Amino acid sequence: MAQVTSDPIRLPPGPRTPKLIQGLQFFTSRRASVGGLTRRYGSAVTLNLPIFGKAVLISEPSLVKDLFTTGGDLVGRATNLGEVLGPGSTFSLDGDEHRERRKLLVPPFHGKRMQGYEAIVEEEVMREIAGWPEGAEFPTLPSMMHITLNAILRAVFGAEGAAFDELRELLPKQVVVGSRMAVLPKFFRRDFGPRSPGGTMARYRRRYDEIVDSLIADARSDPAFDERPDVLSLMLRARYEDGSAISDRHIADELLTLLSAGHETTATTLAWLVERVRRHPQLLARLSEEVDAGGSELQQATIWEVQRARPVIDGTSRLTLQRMRLGEWVIPEKHVIIVSIAAAHSNRERFDNPSVFDPDRFIDNPPDNYTWIPFGGGIRRCIGAAFANMEMRVTLRTLLREFIFEPTGAPGEAYHSRGIANAPADGGVAVVHRRATMTRPVDSVSTQAAAG
């Protein structure tokens, strides 16, 4: 755990190139840039970046653990997402307000409630894959987006109808614009007219608020309101320790956070899952055998390994609120600390042969929360992590039960940035055959593709 200190500032080494050059390298080719920096300077690097300013990039698990176990009195939020999602989003809150909000939001996404949501996810998977073509290449990312968006909408609001249909159309557009705005300097996020990113986002947000206000009114007027299991109703019934409720505007912000962050990152991971397993024929065969036998251990390990090898989020960050010691370094107040998820997942001291895609590393060995960090960590770990994992398990299980996936020897798909999330450039291409119509085995690739 990091500690307050009055010791002299001591920052890690780093490049001396101008801020603009460092920023261009970091934001346009982040993975290559971070890889080069960690190879040259080690697992802690000082940077000078646009938007962030002076920052320390870390990937060493011991430093990551110290940061994630540090309380909200020492580190706070360091992200633009709160400005995009609204003042009531957990991305906008710090200190006691953030901690109290998390206490209210965690219960709907844990425990027995997950079992109730599983049926929703499977229904959405079956609905989407009904139109999948057989024997022809197609990108799976659009389908994964549909599945995860529909599932989170139903889990959040508990029903379907005209409002839900409009949200299905509105939210993907809103997420695309919001993702781009989140990585822009504050000046460029302003409303410069109806066609500017800020103006477009403001228009989408006005309509979103109108829809959510109507859904809140519908929920409150429902005679069965006290028994409704949807997230919206749970949030409306939730009370802080002093008996007060979350305001309607803050509920709208939190729901937008859940809907935006909860569907795109999960969908992108599922597309990467398809991309990875098709390049490992022996694993693909084992997964099919496991689902036929009613097992799930290898499926879960494969999901964990996809998240390790192809994390869809580059990093997570904190802002120091006081001068503090982190490992051997002393970091000043108002300094950004960036945790590189990709670099942490490639740490050779924590993962054997990290460049190799190997789900067996997680068999009987669940990932550690300070070396495997696709959901971030500490007091700001993703609230929907359990829901996202459930979505991926149910989706993978259903796909393996319904289809045979053709393996491929094609090179791995490159990364494509969607603003916040990194997706497979070709959309996680698949070729499938329905098990119900299979008359002969699909020819398999005789050797495994390179793990790159």
C-alpha positions in Angstrom: 0.0 0.0 0.0 1.3 3.4 -0.9 2.0 5.8 2.0 2.0 9.6 2.5 5.5 10.9 2.8 7.4 14.2 3.0 10.5 12.7 1.5 12.0 14.4 -1.6 10.3 13.6 -4.9 12.0 10.6 -6.7 10.5 9.7 -10.1 11.4 6.8 -12.3 13.6 7.4 -15.4 11.9 8.2 -18.7 12.3 9.8 -22.2 13.4 13.4 -22.5 11.6 14.0 -25.8 9.1 16.9 -26.0 5.6 16.4 -24.6 4.0 16.6 -28.0 6.3 13.9 -29.4 5.7 11.6 -26.4 2.0 12.2 -26.7 1.9 11.3 -30.4 3.8 8.1 -29.8 1.7 7.2 -26.7 -1.7 7.9 -28.1 -1.3 6.8 -31.7 0.7 3.5 -31.1 0.2 2.9 -27.4 1.0 -0.8 -27.3 4.2 -0.5 -29.3 5.2 2.7 -27.4 4.6 1.1 -24.0 6.4 -2.0 -25.0 9.4 0.0 -26.1 9.4 2.1 -22.9 9.2 -0.8 -20.5 12.0 -2.6 -22.4 14.2 0.4 -22.2 13.4 1.9 -18.7 11.8 -1.0 -16.8 8.4 -1.5 -15.2 8.2 2.2 -14.0 8.6 5.1 -16.4 8.1 8.8 -16.2 6.3 10.4 -19.1 5.2 13.9 -20.0 1.9 13.7 -22.0 -0.8 15.9 -23.3 -4.0 15.7 -21.3 -2.3 13.8 -18.4 0.7 16.1 -18.0 3.5 14.5 -15.9 2.7 10.9 -15.4 4.2 7.6 -14.1 3.5 4.5 -16.1 3.8 1.2 -14.1 3.4 -2.5 -14.8 5.3 -4.2 -12.0 2.8 -6.3 -10.0 4.1 -5.2 -6.7 3.6 -1.6 -7.6 0.2 -2.3 -9.1 -0.8 -4.0 -5.9 0.4 -1.1 -3.8 -1.6 1.3 -5.9 -4.8 -0.7 -6.0 -4.7 -1.2 -2.2 -4.3 2.5 -1.5 -7.4 4.3 -0.1 -9.3 7.1 -1.7 -7.6 9.6 0.6 -4.4 9.2 -1.3 -5.5 8.5 -4.9 -8.5 9.6 -6.9 -10.0 9.4 -10.4 -7.8 10.4 -13.3 -10.1 10.0 -16.4 -12.3 12.0 -18.7 -15.0 9.4 -18.7 -16.9 11.1 -15.9 -17.2 14.2 -18.0 -18.7 12.2 -20.8 -21.0 10.0 -18.7 -22.2 12.7 -16.2 -21.6 13.9 -12.7 -23.6 11.0 -11.2 -21.4 8.3 -12.7 -19.0 6.5 -10.4 -16.3 7.7 -12.8 -17.0 11.2 -11.5 -17.0 10.5 -7.8 -14.2 10.4 -5.3 -13.7 9.7 -1.6 -16.7 8.9 0.7 -19.2 9.7 -2.1 -17.6 7.1 -4.4 -17.3 4.5 -1.6 -21.0 4.9 -0.6 -22.2 4.7 -4.2 -20.3 1.5 -4.8 -22.0 -0.1 -1.8 -25.3 0.5 -3.4 -24.3 -0.7 -6.9 -22.4 -3.9 -6.1 -25.4 -6.1 -4.9 -27.3 -6.1 -8.2 -24.3 -7.7 -10.0 -23.3 -10.4 -7.6 -24.5 -13.6 -6.0 -27.7 -15.3 -6.9 -28.9 -12.5 -9.2 -26.3 -13.7 -11.8 -28.3 -16.9 -12.2 -31.4 -15.0 -13.1 -29.5 -13.0 -15.7 -28.0 -16.2 -17.3 -31.3 -17.1 -19.0 -31.5 -13.6 -20.5 -28.1 -13.9 -22.0 -28.7 -17.3 -23.5 -32.0 -16.1 -25.1 -30.1 -13.2 -26.7 -27.4 -15.4 -28.0 -29.9 -17.8 -29.5 -31.8 -14.9 -31.1 -28.7 -13.5 -32.6 -27.1 -16.6 -34.0 -30.3 -17.7 -35.7 -29.1 -15.7 -38.7 -25.5 -16.7 -38.7 -24.4 -18.0 -42.1 -22.8 -21.5 -42.5 -19.5 -22.2 -44.3 -18.7 -18.5 -45.1 -16.5 -16.0 -43.3 -18.2 -13.2 -41.3 -17.2 -10.8 -38.5 -18.6 -11.8 -35.1 -18.1 -8.4 -33.5 -21.4 -6.9 -34.7 -23.3 -9.9 -33.3 -21.4 -9.8 -30.0 -22.4 -6.1 -29.7 -26.1 -7.0 -30.3 -26.0 -9.8 -27.7 -24.3 -7.8 -24.9 -26.3 -4.6 -25.5 -29.7 -6.5 -25.5 -28.6 -8.5 -22.5 -27.6 -5.5 -20.4 -30.7 -3.5 -21.5 -33.0 -6.4 -20.3 -31.0 -6.9 -17.1 -31.1 -3.1 -16.3 -34.7 -2.3 -17.3 -36.4 -5.7 -17.0 -38.6 -5.6 -20.1 -38.8 -4.8 -23.8 -40.8 -2.3 -25.8 -40.6 0.9 -27.8 -38.3 2.6 -25.4 -35.9 -0.4 -25.4 -35.9 -0.5 -29.2 -34.9 3.2 -29.3 -32.2 2.6 -26.8 -30.8 -0.2 -28.9 -30.5 2.3 -31.8 -29.3 5.2 -29.7 -26.7 3.7 -27.3 -24.2 2.3 -29.9 -24.0 5.7 -31.5 -23.7 7.4 -28.2 -20.9 4.9 -27.1 -18.9 5.5 -30.3 -19.0 9.3 -29.9 -18.4 9.1 -26.1 -15.4 6.8 -26.6 -13.8 9.3 -28.9 -14.5 12.3 -26.7 -13.0 10.5 -23.7 -9.6 10.6 -25.2 -9.8 14.2 -26.4 -8.6 17.3 -24.5 -11.3 19.2 -22.7 -11.4 22.0 -25.3 -12.5 19.6 -28.0 -15.2 18.1 -25.9 -17.2 21.3 -25.9 -20.4 21.8 -27.9 -19.4 23.7 -31.0 -22.6 23.1 -32.8 -24.9 20.2 -33.8 -22.3 18.5 -36.0 -19.4 18.7 -33.5 -18.7 15.7 -31.2 -19.8 17.7 -28.2 -23.0 18.8 -29.9 -23.8 15.3 -31.2 -23.2 13.9 -27.7 -25.5 16.6 -26.1 -28.3 15.7 -28.5 -27.9 12.0 -27.8 -27.8 12.6 -24.1 -31.0 14.7 -24.1 -32.9 11.9 -25.8 -31.4 9.3 -23.5 -32.5 11.2 -20.5 -36.0 11.5 -21.8 -36.2 7.8 -22.3 -34.8 6.9 -18.9 -37.1 9.4 -17.2 -40.1 7.6 -18.8 -38.7 4.2 -17.7 -38.2 5.5 -14.1 -41.8 6.7 -14.0 -43.0 3.3 -15.4 -41.0 1.4 -12.8 -42.3 3.5 -9.9 -45.9 3.1 -11.1 -45.6 -0.7 -11.4 -47.8 -2.4 -8.7 -45.0 -5.0 -8.4 -42.3 -2.4 -8.1 -41.0 -3.7 -4.7 -40.5 -7.2 -6.2 -38.9 -6.2 -9.6 -35.4 -7.7 -10.0 -34.1 -5.3 -12.7 -31.2 -3.1 -11.9 -33.2 0.1 -12.4 -35.7 -0.9 -9.8 -33.0 -2.0 -7.4 -31.3 1.3 -7.7 -34.5 3.2 -7.2 -35.2 1.2 -4.0 -31.6 1.5 -2.7 -30.9 3.8 0.2 -27.8 5.3 1.7 -27.1 4.9 5.4 -28.9 8.2 6.1 -32.0 6.9 4.4 -31.7 9.1 1.3 -32.1 7.7 -2.3 -29.9 8.1 -5.4 -31.3 11.1 -7.4 -33.0 10.3 -10.7 -30.3 12.2 -12.6 -27.5 10.3 -10.9 -29.4 7.0 -11.7 -29.5 8.0 -15.3 -25.7 8.7 -15.2 -25.0 5.4 -13.5 -27.2 3.4 -16.0 -25.4 5.1 -18.9 -22.1 4.0 -17.3 -23.3 0.4 -17.0 -24.8 0.3 -20.5 -21.8 1.9 -22.2 -18.9 0.3 -20.4 -20.7 -3.0 -19.9 -21.6 -3.9 -23.4 -18.8 -2.7 -25.7 -15.8 -4.1 -23.7 -17.6 -7.5 -23.2 -18.5 -7.7 -26.8 -15.0 -6.9 -27.9 -13.5 -9.6 -25.7 -16.0 -12.1 -27.1 -14.8 -11.2 -30.7 -11.2 -11.7 -29.6 -12.2 -15.0 -28.0 -13.4 -16.2 -31.4 -10.3 -14.8 -33.1 -8.0 -16.6 -30.6 -9.6 -20.1 -30.4 -9.9 -20.5 -34.2 -6.1 -20.2 -34.3 -5.6 -23.0 -31.8 -7.3 -26.1 -33.2 -6.4 -28.5 -30.4 -7.9 -26.0 -27.9 -11.0 -25.7 -30.0 -11.5 -29.4 -30.1 -11.0 -29.7 -26.3 -13.6 -26.9 -25.7 -16.1 -28.7 -27.9 -15.5 -32.0 -26.0 -15.8 -30.2 -22.7 -19.2 -28.6 -23.5 -20.5 -31.9 -24.7 -19.5 -33.5 -21.3 -21.2 -30.7 -19.4 -17.9 -29.2 -18.1 -16.8 -25.6 -17.9 -13.3 -25.3 -16.4 -11.5 -25.0 -19.7 -14.1 -22.5 -21.0 -13.5 -20.3 -18.0 -9.7 -20.6 -18.3 -10.0 -19.6 -22.0 -11.9 -16.5 -21.2 -9.3 -15.5 -18.6 -6.5 -16.1 -21.1 -8.2 -14.1 -23.8 -8.5 -11.2 -21.3 -4.8 -11.6 -20.4 -3.5 -11.9 -24.0 -5.9 -9.5 -25.7 -7.0 -6.9 -23.1 -9.5 -4.6 -24.7 -8.5 -1.6 -22.4 -4.9 -0.4 -22.5 -4.7 0.8 -19.0 -6.3 2.3 -15.9 -5.2 5.5 -14.0 -5.2 7.2 -10.7 -4.4 10.8 -9.6 -2.3 11.3 -6.5 -4.1 13.5 -3.9 -1.0 13.8 -1.7 2.7 13.2 -2.1 3.2 9.5 -1.6 5.7 6.7 -1.7 5.0 3.9 -4.2 7.7 1.2 -4.0 11.0 3.0 -4.3 9.5 6.1 -5.9 8.2 9.2 -4.3 5.4 10.8 -6.5 4.2 14.3 -6.0 0.6 15.5 -5.5 -1.6 15.9 -8.5 0.4 13.4 -10.5 -1.2 10.8 -12.7 -0.2 7.1 -12.3 -1.1 4.9 -15.3 -1.2 1.1 -15.0 -0.4 -0.5 -18.3 -2.7 -3.6 -18.4 -1.0 -5.0 -21.5 2.5 -4.7 -20.0 1.3 -6.2 -16.7 -0.2 -9.1 -18.6 3.1 -9.7 -20.4 5.3 -9.8 -17.3 7.6 -12.8 -17.6 8.1 -13.0 -13.9 4.4 -13.6 -13.4 3.4 -15.5 -16.6 5.5 -18.2 -18.2 5.8 -17.6 -21.9 3.4 -14.6 -21.9 3.5 -14.3 -25.7 1.9 -17.8 -26.0 -1.8 -18.2 -25.8 -2.3 -20.9 -23.2 -5.5 -21.2 -21.2 -4.0 -24.2 -19.3 -2.0 -21.7 -17.3 -5.3 -20.9 -15.5 -6.5 -24.5 -14.9 -6.6 -25.0 -11.1 -4.9 -21.6 -10.9 -7.4 -18.7 -11.0 -5.8 -15.4 -11.9 -4.4 -13.0 -9.3 -6.1 -9.6 -9.0 -2.8 -7.8 -9.1 -1.2 -9.5 -12.1 -4.4 -10.1 -14.2 -6.2 -6.8 -14.3 -8.6 -6.5 -17.3 -11.2 -5.0 -14.9 -8.8 -2.6 -13.2 -8.5 -3.0 -9.5 -8.9 -1.7 -6.0 -11.8 0.6 -5.0 -12.3 1.4 -8.7 -12.5 -2.2 -10.0 -15.3 -2.6 -12.6 -18.6 -3.1 -10.7 -19.9 -5.2 -13.6 -17.0 -7.7 -13.7 -19.1 -10.6 -12.4 -21.9 -9.8 -14.9 -19.4 -9.5 -17.8 -17.8 -12.9 -16.9 -21.2 -14.5 -16.7 -22.1 -13.1 -20.2 -18.9 -14.5 -21.7 -19.3 -17.9 -20.1 -22.9 -18.3 -21.2 -22.1 -17.0 -24.7 -19.1 -19.3 -25.2 -21.0 -22.3 -23.9 -24.0 -21.6 -26.2 -21.8 -21.1 -29.3 -19.9 -24.3 -28.6 -23.1 -26.2 -28.1 -24.7 -24.9 -31.3 -21.7 -24.7 -33.7 -18.5 -26.2 -35.0 -16.0 -23.5 -35.6 -13.6 -24.0 -38.5 -10.0 -23.5 -37.4 -7.7 -21.2 -39.4 -4.0 -20.9 -40.1 -4.4 -17.2 -41.0 -2.3 -14.6 -39.1 -3.8 -13.2 -36.0 -6.0 -10.1 -36.5 -4.4 -6.8 -35.7 -5.6 -4.4 -33.1 -8.1 -1.7 -34.1 -8.8 1.2 -31.6 -12.4 2.1 -31.2 -11.5 5.0 -28.9 -11.4 3.2 -25.6 -11.6 -0.4 -26.5 -9.2 -2.3 -28.8 -11.0 -4.7 -31.1 -9.8 -7.3 -33.7 -9.3 -5.3 -36.9 -11.4 -7.7 -39.0 -14.1 -8.1 -36.3 -13.2 -11.5 -35.0 -13.9 -13.4 -38.3 -15.5 -16.9 -38.0 -16.6 -19.7 -40.2 -19.2 -21.9 -38.5 -21.3 -25.1 -39.2 -24.4 -25.8 -37.2 -24.1 -29.0 -35.3 -27.7 -30.0 -36.1 -26.9 -30.0 -39.9 -23.4 -31.5 -39.8 -23.0 -34.6 -42.0 -19.2 -34.8 -41.9 -16.4 -33.4 -39.8 -15.0 -30.1 -40.7 -11.4 -30.2 -42.0 -9.1 -29.0 -39.4 -5.8 -27.2 -39.6 -3.0 -29.7 -38.9 -0.8 -27.4 -36.9 -1.5 -24.6 -34.5 -1.1 -21.1 -35.7 1.5 -18.9 -34.2 0.4 -17.3 -31.0 1.0 -13.7 -32.0 
